[in-house]
Amino acid sequence: MLLSISTWWQHLVFFEKTLWAIAILFSTIYLFQSILSISGGDVDHASGDADSAISHDDGMDYQFFTIKNMIAFFTMFGWVGIASHYGGLGKTATILLAFAAGTTIVLLTVIILKNMSRLKHSGTLEISNAINLTGTTYLFIPAKRGGTGKVHIKVQGSLRELPAMTDDEDEIATGKLIRVKNIINDNILLVTVVENNLSFKI
């Protein structure tokens, strides 16, 4: 078997050898990387410093030029190049098609990771979503922004304890129903007491 493989390899021209070498080498690395990921191994240690330096760039959240993306690029480049070459395309067309395929797989990877990240962080509190919602005072709130109290309010489906101030003339006692009017300094609720408790629901 080894003899037949050696004979096959010797009969290949340089261009074919290059495509096969790229496809086999990077497919092996990609397979090894996938096995480590599935088994819980941290492949990032292998590409650590390079990927880390790039991913902390001030550009896109998910960089195009990383070691993992390079492996995916050349894996696709190699196999599409082989398929194109044996499909009868010329060298230039083969290289262009292989390059386009490699670039496409990397772009898809970046898009998928970016969308997965958005899903992962979808539970992050956007405090502006609390505006016009109602809640109850947990710690009394001094009048005319004289200090900060706390309220319990349901935001984004979760009951949260958030700091609050008021412009009301009187302090808002613990247990009072309040409504959020605005946000102060991006992290403090500006609230007012709700006079008619029966007309609002938390």
C-alpha positions in Angstrom: 0.0 0.0 0.0 2.8 2.4 0.9 4.5 1.6 -2.4 1.3 2.4 -4.3 1.0 5.7 -2.5 4.6 6.5 -3.2 4.1 5.7 -6.9 1.0 7.8 -7.1 2.8 10.7 -5.5 5.7 10.5 -7.8 3.5 10.7 -10.8 1.9 14.0 -9.7 3.1 17.2 -11.1 4.3 20.0 -8.8 1.0 21.9 -8.9 -1.0 18.7 -7.9 1.5 17.9 -5.1 1.1 21.4 -3.7 -2.7 21.2 -3.6 -2.6 17.7 -2.1 0.0 18.8 0.5 -2.1 21.8 1.5 -5.3 19.7 1.7 -3.9 16.8 3.7 -1.7 18.9 6.1 -4.4 21.4 7.1 -7.2 18.8 7.1 -5.1 16.8 9.6 -4.6 20.0 11.8 -8.3 20.8 11.5 -9.3 17.3 12.5 -6.9 17.3 15.5 -8.2 20.7 16.5 -11.8 19.5 16.3 -11.1 16.4 18.4 -9.4 18.5 21.1 -12.4 20.8 21.2 -14.9 18.0 21.5 -12.9 16.2 24.2 -12.6 19.4 26.2 -9.0 20.2 25.4 -8.1 23.9 25.0 -6.8 24.3 21.5 -6.4 28.0 22.1 -3.2 27.3 23.9 -1.6 26.2 20.6 -2.5 29.5 19.0 -2.7 31.5 22.1 -0.5 34.6 21.8 -1.1 35.2 18.1 -4.9 34.9 18.3 -5.0 36.8 21.5 -3.0 39.7 20.1 -5.3 39.9 17.1 -8.5 39.5 18.9 -7.7 42.4 21.2 -7.2 44.7 18.2 -9.4 47.8 18.1 -11.1 46.5 14.9 -13.8 43.9 14.5 -14.9 41.9 17.5 -14.1 38.7 15.6 -11.0 39.1 13.5 -10.5 37.6 10.0 -6.8 36.8 10.3 -6.4 34.3 13.1 -4.7 30.9 13.3 -8.0 29.0 13.5 -9.3 30.9 10.5 -6.1 30.2 8.6 -6.5 26.5 9.2 -10.1 26.6 7.9 -9.0 28.7 4.9 -6.3 26.4 3.7 -8.3 23.2 4.4 -11.1 24.5 2.1 -8.5 26.0 -0.3 -6.8 22.6 -0.7 -9.9 20.5 -1.3 -11.6 22.9 -3.6 -8.4 23.4 -5.5 -8.1 19.6 -6.0 -11.7 19.3 -7.1 -11.3 22.2 -9.5 -8.1 20.9 -11.0 -9.4 17.4 -11.6 -12.6 19.0 -12.9 -10.6 20.4 -15.8 -10.1 24.0 -14.8 -6.8 25.7 -15.5 -4.3 26.7 -12.8 -5.4 30.3 -12.6 -9.1 29.4 -12.4 -8.3 26.7 -9.8 -6.4 29.1 -7.6 -9.0 31.8 -7.8 -11.9 29.4 -7.0 -10.0 27.8 -4.2 -9.1 31.2 -2.7 -12.8 32.3 -3.0 -13.9 29.1 -1.2 -11.4 29.6 1.6 -12.4 33.2 2.1 -16.1 32.3 2.1 -15.7 29.6 4.8 -13.7 32.1 7.0 -16.4 34.8 6.5 -19.1 32.3 7.4 -17.2 31.3 10.6 -16.8 35.0 11.7 -20.5 35.7 11.1 -21.6 32.6 13.0 -19.3 33.3 15.9 -20.5 36.9 16.0 -24.2 35.9 16.1 -23.5 33.2 18.7 -21.9 36.0 20.9 -25.0 38.1 20.5 -27.2 35.3 21.7 -24.8 34.6 24.6 -25.0 38.2 25.8 -28.7 38.7 25.1 -29.3 38.4 28.9 -27.2 41.4 29.6 -29.2 44.1 31.3 -30.0 47.1 29.1 -31.1 49.5 31.8 -32.9 51.8 29.3 -35.5 48.9 29.0 -36.7 49.9 32.5 -38.1 53.2 31.3 -41.9 53.4 31.9 -41.9 50.1 33.8 -43.3 49.9 37.4 -41.8 48.4 40.5 -41.7 48.8 44.3 -39.3 50.7 46.6 -36.9 48.4 48.4 -34.9 51.1 50.3 -36.6 54.5 50.7 -35.7 57.2 48.1 -34.9 60.7 49.4 -36.9 63.6 47.9 -35.5 65.9 45.1 -32.5 63.7 44.3 -31.2 64.0 47.8 -29.8 60.5 47.8 -30.1 57.1 46.3 -32.5 54.4 47.3 -33.3 51.0 45.7 -36.2 49.5 43.9 -37.3 46.0 42.9 -38.4 46.0 39.2 -38.9 43.3 36.6 -36.7 44.1 33.6 -36.1 41.7 30.6 -38.1 39.0 32.4 -36.0 39.1 35.6 -36.7 40.7 39.0 -33.8 43.1 39.7 -32.7 45.3 42.5 -31.6 48.6 41.1 -30.5 52.0 42.5 -33.0 54.8 42.1 -33.5 58.6 42.7 -36.6 60.8 42.4 -37.5 64.4 41.6 -40.6 64.1 43.7 -41.2 66.7 46.5 -41.5 64.0 49.1 -39.4 60.9 49.8 -40.7 57.6 48.5 -41.1 55.1 51.4 -40.3 51.5 51.2 -43.0 49.3 49.6 -44.4 52.2 47.4 -45.3 51.5 43.8 -43.1 53.5 41.5 -42.7 54.2 37.8 -39.4 54.7 36.0 -39.3 58.1 34.2 -35.7 58.2 32.9 -32.1 57.0 33.5 -29.5 59.0 35.4 -25.8 58.6 34.6 -26.5 55.4 32.7 -27.0 53.3 35.9 -29.6 55.0 38.2 -33.3 54.9 37.7 -35.2 58.2 37.9 -38.6 57.2 39.4 -41.8 58.8 40.6 -44.4 57.4 43.0 -47.5 56.0 41.5 -50.5 57.5 43.3 -53.1 55.0 42.1 -51.7 51.6 42.8 -54.7 49.9 41.3 -54.1 51.3 37.8 -50.6 49.7 37.4 -49.2 46.2 37.4 -45.7 45.2 38.1 
